[in-house]
Amino acid sequence: MRPLRPAATSGLAALGREFAKFGTVGGLGIVVNLAVFNLCRTVTGLPVVRCSVIATVVAITFNYLGLRHFAYRDRDKSRRSRQVALFAAFSAVGLVIENGVLYAATYSFGWDTPFENNLFKFLGIGAATLFRFWSYRAWVFKTLLPGGPGGPGGPDDPGGGPDHGDPSNSTSNPAAYHPETTAPPP
């Protein structure tokens, strides 16, 4: 087995840190989601899935603030209205996934005890989280590109100059793969 290259290990470490931050916000979001869900279920006479949708909306709002200001605070902030619209759209898909699991368990299979409600709510959250992690990092909280607006070395960077992490800067990463000048790595 070949050892991982330094660039690959640093990329995995960065992904691990990102997932940990996302997980921290998401974990707190799960607590908010389940707390609001159970409070709504016990205090109001609303149906289970309606309480779940309310709890999901509250958790989505909490998660946006946590992701924007903690997990992805270093990401592109130049198009905030576009970001909020994409976050809302992908969150709506996650809401359907999450509450679809609970709906199917409750109304298709008749699993409607408080324990079963919480179990399938939790499983729905898990399924929706996988979708949300992918969509938020790929579409909503995009990575800043070196030299781009708001990115390192770009017009908004007070330091200016070349970015030391820029793959085109061969002094910062001599093993960088440049398809136009080098053969692909073995």
N, C-alpha and C positions, 0 to 999 in steps of 0.2 A: 504494500500500500504506500502510495506516495504521500509525503507530508504536504500539508497545505502551504501555499505561498503566503508571504507576509500580507500581501494585499487582500487575499481571501480571508485570512484570519481577522484582519482589522475590519473587513466588511461584515463578517459574521458577528464580531463583537459589537459593532455599531447597530446591527439589526437586533441583537440581543438587548442592548440598552434601550432602543426604541420600543421593543416589545414589552420591556419591563415598565417603562413609563406609561405606555398604553394600558398595560395590565393594572397598574396602580389606579389610574383614573377609572378604568373599567370595573375594577373590584369595588371601588367606592360607589360607582354608578349602580352596580348590582345591589349593594346594600340599600341605596336610595330607592331603587326600583322595587325591591321586595318589601321594604318598609311601607312605602306608599301603597303598594298593592294590598298588603294585609290590613293596613289601616282603613283603606277604602272598603275592603270586603267586610270588615267587622262593624264599621261605623255607618255605612250607607246600605241601602237595600239594593244597590245596583248589581246587575249580573256580573259574574266572574270575569268574563272577557272584557267587558266595558271597564271594570276596575283595572284590569291589566293594561289596557290601552292608555288610560289616564296615567298610570304609574310609569309606563314606557315614555310618554311625552315628558314627564317631569325628569326622568333619568336622562333622556336625550339632551335636554337643556343643560343639566348639570354636566354631562359629559362634554358637550361642546365647549363650555367654559374651561373645563379641566384640560381638554386636549389643546385648545387654542393657547392657553396661558401657561401650561406646564409641559405636556408631552411634545408638542410641536411648536413651541414658542420661537424656534429658530427658523421656521419655514416661511415661505413667501406670504407676505401680508398686504401685497399691493392691490389685490382685487378682493376685498373683504366681502362685498355683496355677492359676487360670484361664488366665493367660498361658502358663505352661509346658504345659498341656494343649493349648491351641490351637497352640502352636509345634510340639509333638510331632505333632499331627494333620496340620498342613500340611507338616511335614517328611517325614512318612510318604508323603504324596502325591508330594512331590518325589523321595523315594527310589524310588518306583515308576516315575516318569517317567525319572529318570536311569538306573536299572538296566534299565528296559524297553528303552531304546535299545541298551544293551550286549548284553542278552539276544537281541534280534532280530538284531543284527549277527552275534553269535557262533553262535547255534543255528539261525537261519532262513537265513542267507546263508553260513555257514561261514567268516566272516572272523575268524580266531582266532590271528593272529600277535601278538607283543607290541606291534608298532607299531599294528596295527588295534585291539587291545584298548584301548590308550591313546587312540587317536583317537576311538573311539566312546564311551569313558568320558567324555572331554572334551566331546564333542557332547551327551551326556546331561546332563552338569553344566550346560551352557549352557541347554538347554531347561528344565531344572528350576529354574534361577536366575530365569528370567523369571516363572515361577509363584510362586516363593518371595518375590521382591521385592514383587509385588502383594499376596500374601496376608499377609505379615508386616506391611507398613505399614498395610494396611486392617483387619486383624483382631487381630493379636497385639500390636504396639507402637503402640497408638493415641495420637494427639496429645492432649495435655492441653487440655481446654476451659477458657477463661477463666471464673473464678468457680466452677468445679467442684472437687471434692475433689482436692487435690494440685496444682491449677492456679493460675496467677497470679490474684490477687484473691480466691481461695477461702479457706476456713477454715484451710488449712494454710500459706498465704502469710504470712510474717512481716511483709511490707510492707503487706499489706491494701490497701484503697482500690481505685479503679478501675484497670483495666488499660489502659495507654496503647496497646496493640496491639489492644484490643477493637474490632471493627467497629461496635459500637453507640455507642462513644465518638466522636462526630462531630468532636471537636477533634483526634483523632489521625489521622483519615482522612476529611477533608471530602468526598472524592469517592466514599466508600463507597456502594454500592448498597443501598438499603433498600426492599425490594419493597412494603412497606406504605405508604411515603410518597413514593416517587419512581418515575418511569417507568423502564423498562429502558434500559440504555445502548444507543446506536445501533449 
